[in-house]
Amino acid sequence: MSLKERITEDMKAAMRAKDTARLGTIRLLTAAMKQKEVDERIELDDAAVIGIVDKMLKQRKDSIEAFEKAGRQDLADQEKSEVTVLQAYLPARLSAEEIAAQVKAIVAELGAAGPGDMGKVMGAAKQRLAGKADMGQVSAAVKAALAG
């Protein structure tokens, strides 16, 4: 079963269970998927769906930070519950050590040295680690690898 089909099945299950919070989050995800399909006239594969989920998670994390700064814990809690639902659709994430090892391998392959090669290394890292790792952690690992 593709990830897209799994999301559709989970939406139906949430409807049957009358789980409005989960249903709302899944509907936001399906709307984002449909939008991408219509805009680009493509059929989404699992990698594209993971990219959409990643983007939505980043938006939620930014919102949580903003709401907590503004003292709106009720809204931050709602965003946190959406993060929990969305994370279920991502593959297992790499640990910080695994990310660092992958980045070192990419740096060695490209022969990159110094901060000037950051873009080249990040491009390769994005292709290889998309959906498997938090890109914020990847970026930090790339900076560390190129600085050392």
N, C-alpha and C positions, 0 to 999 in steps of 0.2 A: 504494500500500500504506500503510495507516495505521501509526502508530507502534506500536500494540498488536500488529498482525500481524507487524511487523518484529522485535519483541522475541520473539515466539513462534518465528519462523523462526530467530533467533539462538540460542535455547535448544536447538532441535533440532540445529543445526549444532554447538553446543558438546557436546551429547551424543554425536554421531557422532565428533567429534574427541577425545573423552574429556578435554576441557579442564575439569577439576573446579573450578578456581578461578573461571573465568568462568561456568560453569554454576551454581555456588552463588550468585553475585551475581545472575544473571538470575532464578533461582528466588525469591530474596528480593524482587526487584522485582515479579515476577508475583504473588507472594503478597500484597504490599501493594496491587497493583491489584485483585485479586479481593476483598480485604477491603473496599476502598472501594466496589466495585460492590455487594457484598452488604449492607453497612451502609446505603448510601444508595439502594439499589434503582435504580441507574442503569447505563447503558452508558457507559463512559469514552470521551471524545474525546481527540484529541491534546493539547489544552491541559491537560486533567485529568491525563493521563499525565506530561506535562512537570512539572506541579506536584508529583506524587509523586516523580519523579526528583530534583527540586530539594530536596525535603524530605529524601530519603535522603542526598543529597550533603552537606547541612548537618550531618546527624547524623554522617556519616563524618568530616567535617572536625573537628567537636567531639571525636570519639573519638580522632582522630590526635593532637590537641593534648593531651588528657588522658593518652594512653598515653606520649607523649614526655616529659611532665612526670614520669610515674611510672617512667621508665626501661625501658619495655617496647617496645623497638624492633621486636621480632618481631610484636607485635599492631598496631603503627603501620604496619608494612610491609604487612600483610594488608589493613588499611583503605585504604591508598593504592592497592593493586591494585584494590579494589572501586570506588574513586573513578574510576580510569581506565576501567573497564568502563561505569560509569553515565554518565560524561560523553559517551560516544559517542551517547547517546540525546537529547542536548540540541541545540537549534539553535545556530548560531554566536552567540557572545556579543558584546555591544556593547563597544567600547573605553571607557576612562574618559572620553575627550573626547566620545564620542557620548552617553554617559550624562549628562554635564554639560549638553550641548546640549538633550537631551530634557527634563531637569529644568527648565532655564531656560524652555523653551517652556511647560511645565505651570504653572510659577509665574506666568508672564505671563498665561496664559489665565485662571487662577483669581484673579488680582489679589492673590496672597498676599504678605504682608509680615511679617517677624519670626518668631521661633521659635514663636509661638502658633498659627501656621497649619501646623505640621509635619504634623499628622494628616491634614488636608485634602489637602495636597500628596502625602503618602505614599499615601493611598488612590487618588488618580488615577494616581500613578506605578506602583503595583502593578498596576492594570488594564492600563495601557499597556505596561509593560515586563516583565510576568511571563513567565518562561521565556527572556527575551532578555538579561537582565542579572542579576548577583549582587545580591540585595536589600541586602546589606551596603554595597556600593559605591553603590547608589542612595540609601540612607539618608544616607551621608556627603555625597553630592552635594547632597541636599536641604538638609542642615544648612548647607553652605557657601553655597548659593544664598540661603537665608533670612537668613543672618548678614550677607551682603554687601550 
